[in-house]
Amino acid sequence: MDLILTGGRVVDPSQSLDAVTEVGFAGGKVAAIGQSVPRGPTTVVKDVSGLLVTPGLIDMHTHVYWGGTSLSIDAEEFARTSAVTTAIDTGSAGPGNFTGFRKHVIEKSQTRILAYLHISHAGIYAFGHGIEVGESENMKLMNPAAAVEVVEANRDVIVGMKVRVGRYSSGDQGAAPLDIAMQVADATGVPLMAHIDEPPPSYDDVVNRLRPGDVLTHCFRPFPNVPYSGQGKVKACVEAARKRGVFFDVGHGGGSFAFKTARTMLANGFLPDTISSDVHVLCINGPAFDQVTTLSKFLCLGMSLSEVIAASTCNAAYALKRPELGSLKPGSVGDASILSLDEGRFDYVDVVGEHLIGDRKLNARGVVVAGKWWHPA
């Protein structure tokens, strides 16, 4: 064994496991899990008593083309502060600049970065402090032919297509960019992640177009474009989309998550499939902050610890079609997140300024990457 984590409470929803036990890593993978994992003369043993050990957290919605786009943050720094071992970049780069993203960021990162490719030629190219340009407003930027080529050449790291539609991102073009992105997704056989902000198009229009395996992000956004009726019931189109296999992702960000929406949906028994931060430069200092804060909000809204962890591990791995991720089963990727579940009085805020006082908070306390205790220099 290269590394053994001992004394921690292992929470791995992929195995329905919640117990104090040991996890051993060797050769970059999970090698063993049990009460007494065999040690060798060179085994590093880390005592994580009092802490949670989970599969490496997957943040399903991030922006980590650091240095290449003005909205992106550094994935390795984010891993250290939020225990995210796999960051899914959602459209920061498009077919015109994905090569640079891959060469200068993805391949150099010690933590894993996978990506949804934007249908817009340069991705989300003008979004940051002092500037917010809806890249989907200009149909001249839609580049489906090049997008197909880039997906085919980078299937090891590209997990799907991304498009942003709504009043702020596609303007008077409405759902037209969504239709183009779906053509590329169909041609390449990959899922689509659709962003939705304020109408037009409507929540109903977008979700009705999505296919099994596609992802609707910002699924618990504030009014307008909420997923429930005026009577507080989940819309029929939303229920139908879930039944046909559409995934619902939180994508908190700076404008896309409201406690009121979440409370309404959870009261109806409609939990998000995946919980993600949508971390970028405009929300990393609030209201989203990071992945563990986003997870903590749902813990305080009534989801169980197992449900919350699943939404950032095995559920995300399933949506990504990456079964080697999101689990501590022997043979899985050797990533783990070490968290504390702290009790106290914590002030959480959503994107419309509503505050929630919670009594619990998850915090990052350590990371295992590729079977080794990891921290950047």
C-alpha positions in Angstrom: 0.0 0.0 0.0 1.2 3.5 -0.8 -1.3 5.3 1.6 -3.8 4.2 4.2 -6.4 6.6 5.7 -7.3 5.3 9.1 -9.8 6.3 11.8 -12.1 8.2 9.5 -15.9 7.9 8.9 -16.1 6.6 5.4 -19.2 7.8 3.6 -19.4 6.3 0.1 -23.0 6.2 -1.3 -21.9 4.1 -4.3 -21.4 1.2 -1.8 -24.1 2.3 0.7 -21.2 2.6 3.1 -21.2 4.8 6.2 -18.8 3.4 8.8 -15.5 4.0 10.5 -13.0 1.9 8.5 -9.8 2.1 6.6 -9.1 3.0 2.9 -5.9 1.9 1.2 -4.4 3.2 -2.0 -1.8 1.7 -4.3 -0.7 2.3 -7.9 -2.9 5.4 -8.1 -6.1 3.5 -7.3 -8.2 2.5 -4.4 -6.7 -0.9 -3.4 -8.6 -2.0 -0.3 -11.2 -0.9 2.2 -11.8 -2.6 5.5 -11.0 -2.6 9.2 -7.3 -3.6 8.9 -5.8 -2.8 5.6 -2.3 -4.5 5.3 0.7 -2.2 5.8 4.0 -2.4 4.0 7.4 -0.9 5.0 6.9 2.2 2.9 3.1 2.7 3.5 2.2 6.2 4.6 -0.6 6.1 7.2 -2.7 9.1 7.8 -4.9 9.3 10.9 -8.1 11.1 9.9 -10.0 10.3 13.1 -13.1 12.5 13.6 -13.2 13.4 9.9 -15.3 12.2 7.0 -13.6 10.3 4.1 -15.6 10.4 0.9 -14.8 9.6 -2.8 -13.0 12.5 -4.4 -15.6 15.2 -4.8 -16.8 16.0 -8.3 -17.9 19.6 -9.0 -20.2 19.2 -12.0 -20.2 22.9 -12.9 -17.0 25.0 -12.6 -15.0 27.5 -14.7 -11.3 26.7 -14.5 -9.7 27.9 -17.7 -7.5 30.0 -15.5 -5.6 32.7 -17.4 -7.5 31.9 -20.6 -10.9 33.3 -19.7 -11.6 36.2 -17.4 -14.3 34.3 -15.4 -12.1 31.3 -14.5 -10.4 30.3 -11.2 -7.5 28.0 -10.6 -8.5 24.3 -10.3 -5.7 23.2 -8.0 -6.3 26.1 -5.6 -10.0 25.2 -5.6 -9.1 21.5 -4.8 -7.1 22.6 -1.8 -9.8 24.8 -0.4 -12.9 22.8 -1.4 -11.6 19.2 -1.7 -12.7 18.9 -5.3 -10.6 16.3 -7.1 -12.5 16.5 -10.4 -13.6 19.9 -11.7 -15.9 19.8 -14.7 -15.4 23.0 -16.7 -18.7 23.9 -18.3 -18.1 25.8 -21.5 -15.3 28.2 -20.6 -13.7 27.2 -23.9 -15.2 26.6 -27.3 -13.8 25.0 -30.4 -11.7 28.1 -31.2 -9.6 28.0 -27.9 -10.0 24.5 -26.5 -6.5 23.5 -27.6 -5.0 26.2 -25.4 -7.2 25.1 -22.5 -6.1 21.5 -22.9 -2.4 22.2 -23.3 -1.9 25.0 -20.8 -4.4 24.1 -18.0 -5.9 20.6 -18.3 -2.7 18.7 -19.0 -0.7 20.6 -16.4 -3.2 20.3 -13.6 -2.4 17.6 -10.9 -6.2 17.5 -10.2 -8.5 16.2 -12.9 -10.3 18.6 -15.2 -13.0 17.4 -17.6 -14.9 19.7 -19.9 -18.2 20.5 -21.6 -17.2 22.2 -24.9 -19.1 25.4 -25.6 -20.9 25.7 -28.9 -19.7 29.3 -29.1 -16.4 29.6 -31.0 -14.5 31.2 -28.0 -16.6 29.9 -25.2 -17.6 32.3 -22.5 -15.1 34.9 -23.6 -16.2 38.2 -22.1 -17.5 37.6 -18.6 -15.8 39.0 -15.5 -15.4 42.1 -13.4 -16.9 44.9 -15.3 -18.0 43.0 -18.4 -20.8 40.5 -19.1 -21.4 39.6 -22.7 -23.8 36.9 -23.7 -21.8 34.8 -26.0 -24.9 33.1 -27.4 -26.4 36.4 -28.6 -24.2 36.4 -31.7 -25.1 33.6 -34.0 -22.0 34.2 -36.0 -20.1 32.7 -33.1 -21.9 29.4 -33.3 -19.4 26.9 -34.8 -20.9 23.5 -35.0 -18.6 22.0 -37.7 -15.5 22.9 -35.7 -17.1 21.7 -32.5 -17.6 18.2 -33.9 -13.9 18.1 -34.9 -12.8 19.2 -31.4 -15.1 16.7 -29.6 -13.8 13.9 -31.8 -10.2 14.8 -31.1 -10.6 15.2 -27.4 -13.0 12.5 -26.2 -10.7 11.6 -23.3 -11.4 14.9 -21.6 -14.6 16.3 -23.3 -17.7 14.9 -21.6 -20.3 16.8 -23.6 -21.5 20.1 -25.2 -22.5 23.3 -23.4 -24.8 26.0 -24.4 -26.2 29.1 -22.5 -29.6 30.4 -23.3 -31.8 33.0 -21.7 -32.3 36.7 -21.7 -28.8 37.4 -20.5 -26.9 34.8 -22.5 -28.7 34.4 -25.8 -30.8 37.6 -25.9 -33.1 37.9 -28.8 -31.8 34.6 -30.3 -33.8 32.7 -27.7 -33.4 28.9 -28.0 -31.7 29.0 -31.4 -28.2 28.3 -29.9 -29.6 25.4 -28.0 -30.8 23.8 -31.3 -27.4 24.2 -32.8 -25.6 22.7 -29.8 -28.1 19.8 -29.8 -27.1 19.1 -33.4 -23.5 18.7 -32.4 -24.4 16.6 -29.4 -26.4 14.3 -31.7 -23.7 14.1 -34.3 -21.0 13.2 -31.7 -23.2 11.1 -29.4 -22.4 13.2 -26.3 -24.7 14.7 -23.7 -25.6 18.4 -23.6 -25.5 20.7 -20.6 -28.0 23.6 -21.0 -27.7 26.8 -19.0 -30.9 28.6 -18.4 -31.3 32.1 -17.0 -34.3 34.5 -17.3 -36.9 34.0 -20.1 -37.0 33.8 -23.0 -36.8 30.9 -23.5 -38.9 29.4 -20.7 -37.8 26.7 -18.3 -40.5 24.5 -20.0 -39.2 25.1 -23.5 -35.7 24.2 -22.6 -36.4 21.1 -20.5 -38.8 19.8 -23.1 -36.0 19.7 -25.7 -33.5 17.8 -23.5 -32.8 14.1 -24.2 -31.9 11.2 -21.8 -28.5 11.9 -20.4 -28.6 15.7 -21.0 -28.2 18.0 -18.0 -30.2 21.1 -17.1 -28.0 23.2 -14.9 -29.3 26.1 -12.7 -32.2 23.8 -12.0 -33.2 25.6 -8.7 -32.8 29.1 -10.0 -34.9 32.0 -8.6 -38.1 33.4 -10.2 -38.6 33.9 -13.1 -38.0 30.5 -14.8 -38.6 28.3 -11.8 -39.4 24.6 -12.1 -42.6 24.7 -10.1 -46.1 26.1 -10.7 -47.7 29.0 -8.9 -49.4 26.4 -6.6 -46.0 25.1 -5.5 -46.1 21.9 -7.5 -43.3 20.5 -9.7 -44.1 21.3 -13.3 -45.3 18.3 -15.3 -42.6 18.9 -17.9 -39.9 18.7 -15.2 -41.3 15.4 -13.9 -41.4 14.1 -17.4 -37.8 15.1 -18.1 -36.6 13.3 -15.1 -38.5 10.2 -16.0 -36.9 10.1 -19.5 -33.4 10.5 -18.0 -32.6 14.2 -17.9 -30.3 15.2 -15.0 -31.0 18.2 -12.9 -27.8 20.1 -11.7 -27.7 22.9 -9.2 -25.0 25.2 -10.7 -25.2 27.7 -7.9 -23.1 30.5 -9.3 -23.8 34.2 -8.7 -27.4 34.3 -10.0 -28.7 30.7 -10.2 -29.7 29.3 -6.8 -32.5 30.4 -4.5 -33.4 28.9 -1.1 -37.1 29.4 -1.9 -36.9 27.3 -5.1 -34.9 24.6 -3.3 -37.3 24.4 -0.4 -40.3 24.1 -2.7 -38.7 21.4 -4.8 -37.4 19.4 -1.8 -40.8 19.6 -0.2 -42.1 17.9 -3.3 -39.5 15.2 -3.0 -37.6 16.5 -6.0 -33.9 16.4 -5.1 -31.2 17.6 -7.5 -29.3 14.8 -9.2 -26.0 16.7 -8.8 -25.0 19.6 -6.6 -22.4 22.0 -8.1 -21.0 25.3 -7.3 -20.6 27.0 -10.7 -17.6 28.6 -9.2 -16.1 31.6 -11.1 -14.5 34.9 -10.3 -17.8 36.7 -9.6 -19.1 34.2 -7.0 -16.1 32.6 -5.3 -16.2 35.4 -2.7 -20.0 34.9 -2.4 -22.7 33.9 -2.7 -21.5 30.4 -3.9 -18.0 30.5 -2.3 -17.1 26.9 -3.1 -18.4 23.3 -3.4 -18.4 22.4 0.3 -20.4 25.5 1.1 -22.9 24.6 -1.6 -23.2 21.1 -0.3 -23.6 22.4 3.2 -26.6 24.5 2.1 -28.4 21.4 1.0 -27.5 19.6 4.2 -29.1 22.5 6.2 -32.2 22.4 3.9 -32.9 18.8 4.9 -31.1 16.5 2.6 -29.2 13.7 4.4 -25.4 13.5 4.5 -25.5 10.5 2.2 -27.7 12.2 -0.3 -25.5 15.3 -0.4 -22.3 13.3 -0.8 -23.9 11.2 -3.6 -24.8 14.4 -5.5 -21.1 15.3 -5.7 -19.7 11.8 -6.2 -21.5 8.7 -7.6 -24.4 10.7 -9.1 -22.0 13.0 -10.9 -19.9 10.1 -12.1 -23.1 8.4 -13.5 -24.1 11.6 -15.3 -20.6 11.9 -16.8 -20.5 8.2 -17.8 -17.2 7.9 -15.8 -17.9 4.9 -13.5 -14.3 4.9 -12.3 -14.9 8.2 -10.5 -17.1 9.0 -7.5 -16.5 5.7 -5.6 -14.0 4.1 -3.1 -14.6 0.6 -4.5 -11.3 -1.2 -5.0 -10.1 -0.4 -8.6 -11.6 3.0 -8.7 -9.6 6.1 -9.2 -7.5 6.8 -6.2 -9.1 10.1 -5.2 -10.6 10.9 -1.8 -11.8 14.0 0.0 -11.3 14.5 3.7 -14.0 16.7 5.3 -15.0 17.9 8.7 -18.7 18.2 9.6 -18.7 21.1 11.9 -21.5 22.1 14.2 -22.3 25.7 15.1 -24.1 28.7 13.7 -23.4 29.3 10.1 -24.8 32.1 7.9 -25.6 31.0 4.3 -26.8 33.3 1.6 -28.4 32.6 -1.8 -28.2 34.7 -5.0 -31.2 36.9 -4.1 -29.9 37.8 -0.7 -32.0 35.5 1.5 -30.0 34.3 4.5 -30.3 30.8 6.1 -28.8 30.1 9.5 -27.6 26.5 9.5 -26.2 24.4 12.3 -23.8 22.3 10.2 -21.1 23.0 7.7 -18.8 20.8 5.7 -15.2 22.0 5.4 -12.3 20.7 3.4 -9.5 19.1 5.5 -7.5 17.2 3.0 -7.3 15.6 -0.4 -6.0 12.4 -1.9 -5.2 12.5 -5.6 -4.0 9.5 -7.6 -3.5 7.5 -4.4 -1.3 10.1 -2.6 -1.9 12.7 0.1 -1.9 15.8 -2.1 -1.3 19.5 -1.6 0.1 22.0 -4.1 3.5 23.5 -3.3 
